[in-house]
């Protein structure tokens, strides 16, 4: 399948369904295969998503987290209590406007993030070692585009 780009000539069309399924499968398998080696208490996908948003946007509010994730404020608030109780997130009242609570990751959250990301990388490295060299090169070449795609998908709607 090819389509014509405005300035770039023919470009290969992306099978977005296949890409989405592959990304979800990779994500699920990485989490499943790597979590046991970290010694970290398993976090649900929902809680982990909230934590990753807070780590990427320190000082974000509960409403902003809910908006970014497309969830109800009350549901995010309940899951945040779990993160606060676990010592992974702190809440601080905004100095300028006491109605707002800013959320920040803790040092423990950063430690866990580093452990998990290392375990995820190890799981991918193990699996990709069984790919052909040209397949690994394709993945390496696609990484900047995948990172940009992830950033675009992570923007509030």
URBELRA-V442572 format. One record per pair of residues at least 4 apart in sequence whose ideal C-beta (glycine too) atoms are under 8 Angstrom apart, sorted by the first residue. I is the first residue (numbers start at 1). J is the second residue. Records with the same first field share a line. If there is no record, write none. Layout:
BEGIN
I->J + J
END
This chain:
BEGIN
1->12 + 13 + 15
2->10 + 11 + 12 + 13
3->10 + 11 + 13
4->9 + 10 + 11
5->9 + 10 + 11
14->19
15->19
16->20
17->21
18->22
19->23
20->24
21->25
22->26
23->27
24->28
25->29
26->30 + 124
27->31
28->32
29->33 + 123
30->34 + 120 + 123 + 124
31->35 + 45 + 120
33->123
34->38 + 116 + 119 + 120 + 122 + 123
35->40 + 42 + 116 + 119
37->119 + 122
38->112 + 115 + 116 + 119
39->115
40->112 + 115 + 116
41->86
43->47 + 48 + 51
44->48 + 79
45->49
46->50 + 71 + 79
47->51 + 79 + 82 + 83
48->52
49->53 + 69
50->54 + 65 + 69 + 76 + 79 + 80 + 83
51->55 + 83 + 88 + 89 + 105 + 109 + 113
52->56
53->57 + 60 + 65 + 68 + 69
54->58 + 60 + 65 + 83 + 89 + 103 + 104 + 105 + 109
55->105 + 109 + 110 + 113
56->154
57->64 + 68
58->102 + 103 + 104 + 105
59->102 + 103 + 104
60->64 + 65 + 68 + 102 + 103
61->65 + 100 + 101 + 102 + 103
62->66 + 73 + 76 + 77 + 80 + 101 + 103
63->67 + 73
64->68 + 156
65->69 + 76 + 80 + 103
66->71 + 72 + 73 + 75 + 76
67->156 + 157
68->154 + 156
69->76
70->157
71->75 + 76
72->76
73->77
74->78
75->79
76->80
77->81
78->82
79->83
80->84 + 89 + 91 + 103
81->85
82->86
83->88 + 89 + 109
84->88 + 89 + 90 + 91
87->106 + 108
88->105 + 106 + 108 + 109 + 112
89->103 + 104 + 105 + 106 + 109
90->103 + 104 + 106
91->101 + 102 + 103
92->101 + 102 + 104
93->98 + 100 + 101 + 102
94->98 + 99 + 100 + 101 + 102
105->109 + 110 + 113
106->110
107->111
108->112
109->113
110->114
111->115
112->116
113->117
114->118
115->119
116->120
117->121
118->122
119->123
120->124
121->125
122->126
123->127
124->128
125->129
127->131
128->135 + 136 + 139
131->135 + 136 + 139
132->136
133->137
134->138
135->139
136->140
137->141
138->142
139->143
142->146
143->147
144->148
145->149
146->150
147->151
148->152
149->153
150->154
151->155
END
